[in-house]
């Protein structure tokens, strides 16, 4: 499997799909994004993530989790809450979060 693909177990598991449109300028975003990725990877129930952003600032990050409870715990993480606040006030012009249960998964 390609190294940018998350290595997930057989379903079922959950996906948190975060779609966003960045504002202009970095304003500390890159450092925080790197820190959040590292912090998320240490959370109980974390399975992996895939992320991409285009030249116009539109991005999609999908993180994979063992359960909805694990996603809720991540949302409540104190450092993650600081990043969420900064995202709303500074880094994102718009965003959407969707939670999905993965029931089937196929790969090459």
C-alpha positions as CSV (number, residue, x, y, z in Angstrom):
1,X,0.0,0.0,0.0
2,X,1.2,3.5,-0.7
3,X,2.8,5.2,2.3
4,X,0.3,8.1,2.2
5,X,-2.6,5.8,2.7
6,X,-3.8,5.0,6.2
7,X,-3.3,1.4,7.2
8,X,-6.7,0.5,8.7
9,X,-8.0,-2.8,10.1
10,X,-10.8,-4.8,8.6
11,X,-14.2,-2.9,9.1
12,X,-16.1,-1.8,11.0
13,X,-14.4,1.4,12.2
14,X,-15.2,5.1,11.9
15,X,-14.0,8.0,9.8
16,X,-14.0,11.7,10.8
17,X,-14.1,13.6,7.5
18,X,-12.9,17.2,7.9
19,X,-13.3,19.4,4.9
20,X,-12.0,23.0,5.1
21,X,-11.2,26.1,3.2
22,X,-8.1,27.9,4.6
23,X,-7.8,31.6,5.0
24,X,-4.8,33.5,3.6
25,X,-1.4,33.2,5.2
26,X,0.0,30.6,7.6
27,X,-0.5,32.3,11.0
28,X,1.0,29.3,12.8
29,X,-1.2,26.8,11.0
30,X,1.5,24.5,9.7
31,X,3.1,24.0,13.1
32,X,-0.3,23.3,14.8
33,X,-1.4,20.9,12.0
34,X,1.8,18.9,12.5
35,X,1.4,18.9,16.2
36,X,-2.3,17.9,16.0
37,X,-1.4,15.0,13.6
38,X,1.2,13.7,16.1
39,X,-1.1,14.2,19.1
40,X,-4.0,12.4,17.4
41,X,-1.7,9.5,16.6
42,X,-1.2,9.0,20.3
43,X,-4.9,8.9,21.2
44,X,-6.6,5.7,22.2
45,X,-8.6,4.3,19.2
46,X,-6.7,6.2,16.5
47,X,-6.1,4.1,13.4
48,X,-4.6,6.6,10.9
49,X,-5.3,9.5,8.7
50,X,-5.1,10.8,5.1
51,X,-4.9,14.5,4.2
52,X,-4.6,16.7,1.1
53,X,-4.9,20.4,0.4
54,X,-5.0,22.1,-3.0
55,X,-3.2,25.4,-4.1
56,X,-6.4,27.4,-3.3
57,X,-6.5,26.2,0.3
58,X,-9.3,23.6,0.0
59,X,-8.5,20.5,2.0
60,X,-9.8,17.2,3.2
61,X,-8.5,15.2,6.1
62,X,-10.0,11.8,7.0
63,X,-9.0,10.4,10.3
64,X,-9.9,6.8,11.2
65,X,-11.0,5.6,14.6
66,X,-12.0,2.4,16.3
67,X,-15.2,3.9,17.7
68,X,-17.4,6.9,18.0
69,X,-16.3,7.2,21.6
70,X,-12.7,7.5,20.5
71,X,-13.7,10.4,18.2
72,X,-15.5,12.1,21.0
73,X,-12.5,11.8,23.3
74,X,-10.3,13.3,20.6
75,X,-12.8,16.2,20.2
76,X,-12.5,16.8,23.9
77,X,-8.7,16.8,24.1
78,X,-7.6,20.1,25.6
79,X,-4.9,20.9,23.1
80,X,-7.2,19.9,20.2
81,X,-9.9,22.3,21.6
82,X,-7.3,25.1,21.4
83,X,-6.6,24.3,17.8
84,X,-10.4,24.1,17.1
85,X,-10.8,27.6,18.5
86,X,-8.0,29.0,16.5
87,X,-9.4,27.3,13.4
88,X,-12.8,29.0,13.9
89,X,-11.2,32.4,14.6
90,X,-8.2,32.5,12.3
91,X,-7.4,29.5,10.0
92,X,-10.6,28.5,8.3
93,X,-13.0,30.5,6.1
94,X,-15.3,27.5,6.2
95,X,-15.3,23.9,7.3
96,X,-17.5,20.9,7.7
97,X,-17.0,17.7,9.8
98,X,-18.8,14.5,9.0
99,X,-18.6,11.2,11.0
100,X,-19.2,8.0,9.1
101,X,-19.1,4.3,9.9
102,X,-16.9,2.3,7.5
103,X,-18.7,-1.0,6.9
104,X,-16.7,-2.2,3.8
105,X,-13.2,-1.3,2.6
106,X,-11.3,-2.3,-0.5
107,X,-7.9,-1.6,-1.7
108,X,-5.6,-2.5,-4.6
